[in-house]
Each structure stands twice: as structure tokens, then as C-alpha cells.
Amino acid sequence: MAKDQEVKLAQMKKIVQELGSSTEKYGDPTLERFLIARSMDPNKAAKMFVSWQKWRTSFVPLGFIPDSEVLQQLESRKIFLQGLSKDGHPIMILHASKHYPAKDQHQFKKFVVHLLDKGIASGIRGQEIGNEKIVAIIDMQQLTFKNVDAHGLISGFQFLQAYYPERLARLYILNMPKFFVSVWKMISHFLEKATLDKIVIVRNEDERKRFVIEVGKEALPEELGGEAKPVALQDVEAPRLEC
């Protein structure tokens, strides 16, 4: 770790204490995610970290969201976890054509936490470090107007940005239909530049080949150009995400 980063990390820990909280249970890699997300500003990073702690305590009191609390979202089997990418990140795939706007927004937000927690944790091998990232893929093949959920996507991104800083390695969007381009432009206004920089919209065959090479054939399902069988989120065993 660079000397300047060590200093900023120490400053962040001190500010967290001044805000009435503690970093005792968390390793430096966890805290560094908040620093990076706030452009290495110890004050902003400390406030973000304390806000995350308070949210986690109130929204996830058990420390995880059990399947039983999100059964309605799991029924459609729209989320898949495919092992590790070429760079060692867990791969999560959303089949957008199986998703419909949720009537129960509170349960949908719980589902977002459930899938992010489990997706990130599925990549842990041995001891959790605290800086694990995920590769996400949204496949829009056969997407119809009934599947479009701008509010749900915005909520998901807002959760990712506010409560899972630096957890996204890359997001690939495949088979985006023309009618969704304007919807995506609207959604993009709600995304931070750091998030947008990690999003790749795969538009043609050359970009598709590059996507397969970057992620890795071994874990991608056959329908996306890989060699693996799809594995639904609820069929995957994963440790509990601690930090």
C-alpha cells in the first residue's frame, strides 16, 4: 500500500470513530473500497462507510437475506451464477426477458441485496478479503415492453453505488433492442461516472467475440458462447458475505 494511501486510511478510521462508529471488525481492503469510491477523500469515505453500516444493520438485520424472503423473485429463475471469470471474479447473469416490474418494491430491494451478497460471496475461496468483485451480464434477448423495468434497474444501480462500492468489476449488456436505447440513456443519468466506465454494451459480432474472450468460455453458458451449463442463483451454495 502506498504511503499516501496509508495516511488517508488512518484518517478515515479516525473520522469513523469521531462519527460514533468503529472499523474494528473490518480489514483494510474493505475500507479501501469506500476510499476509492469517494476519490480518496477520508471524510467522504468515512461518512459513506458509517451510512453503509447503519443501512446494513436496519435493512439486513440477520446479516443476510434468506431465500424465504424473496421467493417471488426467485420463482422465475432469471438470475444465474456461473463460477469464476478469467480474472477470478464470480459471474452473474440476468435474463431480462424473465423479469417483470415488481409490485412489492420492498421485496425487490431485498432481492437486490440477496443476489449481490450471494453473487459476490460465491467467488470467495478460503477467507473473505473484503475487496471481492463481480462480473455482471444482462442478456436482453427476447426482451419485450412488458419486461422493461427502468425503476428496478435504477434502484439496483443505486444500491450498488451506495452500499456495494467497488464491487462491480464489469457489466456487459447483450442483445439490447433498439427500443431500449432511449430507456438506457435515461437510466444512465442516474449512474456515477465510475459505474458507467465499467459498463460495456456489446453491439456486434466482433464485440461479442471479445466479450467471450474477456470473461472466459469455461464459465459462460453455451447460449452466450461458452461451454458451461446454466446454474440458477438458488441452486448455488455460497458462504455468507461478512463485509
N, C-alpha and C positions, 0 to 999 in steps of 0.2 A: 504494500500500500504506500502511495506517495506521501511525503511528509505533510504537504498541504491538506491532503485528504484526511490524514490522521488528526490534524488540528481541527478541521471542520467537524469531524465525527465526535471528538471530545466536546466541542462547543455544543453540538446538537444534544448530546447526552445530558449536559449541564442544564440546558434550556428545558428539556423534558422534565427534569426534576423540579425546576422552578415553576413549571406548569402543574405541578402536583401529581406527576405520574412517575413511572420508572422504566428503565430499559434493561433491568437486571435479567429478565428471562430471555432476552433476545441477543443473538450473536451479531457481530459487526456486518455480515453480509445482508441481514435483514434491514438494518438501519441504513446501510448504504443505498438501498433501493429508494428510500424516501429522499435521501440527499440528491441522488441523480435526478429523480422526478421533479425536484424543486431547484434545479440548476445549481446544486452545491451550496444553497443558502441554508445555513444551520437553523435559523429562526423559522423559516417557512417549512423546512423539513420536520422540525420538532412539532410544530402545530399540526402538520398533516399526520404525523405518527400518533399523536395523542388523540386526534379526531378518529383515526382508524381504530385505536384501542377501545374508545367509547362505543363506536359503532359495532365493533365485533362483540363486545360484552352484551349489548342490548339486542342486536339482531341475530346473533348466533350464540345464545346462552349455553347450549350444550357443547359448544366447541366445533360442531359440525351440523349439517342439515341432513337428517336421515331420509331414506327413500320414502318412508311413510308420509312425510310432509309434502312431497312433490309428486305423488303417484299420477296425478292427472297429466303432468308434463312428461312423465316417463313413458306413459302408455303408448305414445306414438312412435317410440324407438327412433327418434330423429337425431340423436347425438351418439357418436361413435368414438371410442378411444383406440388408437391403432399402434400402440407401442411407441418406440422412440425414433425420431428423425435421424438423419445422417449426422447432425450436430449434437445428438443426445437429448433432444427435447421431446416430451410427450406430444403426440399428435391428436388433436381433437377435430372431428368433422361434424358439421351441422348440415343435414339435408333440409334445405329451406322449404322444399315442396311438402314436407311433412309437418311444417309448423303453421299454426294459426294464431292470430292475436288472442292473448289470454283475457278472459273475463275477470279473473281474480288476479289483479296486479300484484298484490302482496305475495301470493303464492309464486307468481312468476319471478319476482325478485329473489325469493328463497331458492328457486330453481337455478337462477344465475349463479348464486353463491355455491350451491350444491355442485354444479358442473365445473365451475372454476376450481373449487377446492379439490375435487376428486381428480380433475384433469391434471392439475399441477402435481398433486401428490402421487399420481400414477407413474411419474417419472423418477421418483425418489428410489435410489438404490443404496441401501445401507442407512446412514444417518442423514437426516434432513439438514441442509446447509442454510437455507433461507433466501437464496437468490435463484431458485429454480424458475425456469421459464417454460412457456408452452407455445407450440405452433398450432394455430387455428386455421381451419379451412371451411369456408362457407360455399357449399355447392348449390347453385341456383337452377340446376337442371330441372325442367318442367315446372318452374315457378309460375303461379298464376296470381291474379289480383287478390284472390282470397287469402293467399299466403303472406301478402305484404304486411309487415308489422314495423313501421318506422319508429313508433313509440317504444316497442320492445327492443329494437336494435340500439336506440339512443340510450335507454335505461341500462342495457348491458355494457355499452361503452363507458357510460358514466360510472358504473360500479367498478369497471376495470381500471379506470383512471384514478378514481378517488381511493379505492380500497385494495387494489392489487397493483401498485406502482411497479413498473419494470418487470412485470410477469409475462408480458407478451413478447415473444421473440420475433414472430412474423405472423401475419394474417393474409391468407390467399383467398381471393374471391373468384370462383369459377363459374362459367356459363351465365354471366349476368345478361338478362334480356334487355332489349332496347328500352322497354317501358320503365325499367327500374333505374335507368341512368339519372333521371331527374330526381328520383327519390333519394338516390345515393348522394347527389350534390347537396340536397337539403340536410341529410344526416351528417355529412362531412363538416358542416358548420359547427357542430357540437363537439367535434374532436380536436384534441390538442395536437399541435404540430408533431410532437414526439410520437403520438399514436399514428397519425397519418403517414409518417415516414416508414412505418413498419407494415403498411398495407400494400399488397400487390394485387392488382386486378389483372387476371390472366385473360388476354383478349384474342390470341391467335394460336396457331399450332406450334410455332417456334417458342412462344412464351410457355405453352403447355409442356413442351419437352424440357424447358429449363426448370419449370416447377417440379417435375418428376425427379430430375437430377438433384435439385437442391434439397428436396425433402427426403428422397430415397425410396427406391422401388420396394425394398423389403417390407416396409411397414404400410405403405399405401395400399388400399383395396384395389382389386382388379379393375373395377369400374372407373377408377381415376388414373389408370395406367400403371398400377403397382402389381404386386404378387401376393398380397395378403388377403385373408378373408375379413369382412367387416365384423367388428366386435362392439356391441351396444354398450352404452355407458353403464347400465345397471348390471351387466354381466362381468364387469371388471372389478377385481379386488384391489383395493389401494389402501395404504396407511392413512391415518388421519393427519391432515395438514395442521401443523402446530404454529407456524409463523409465516 
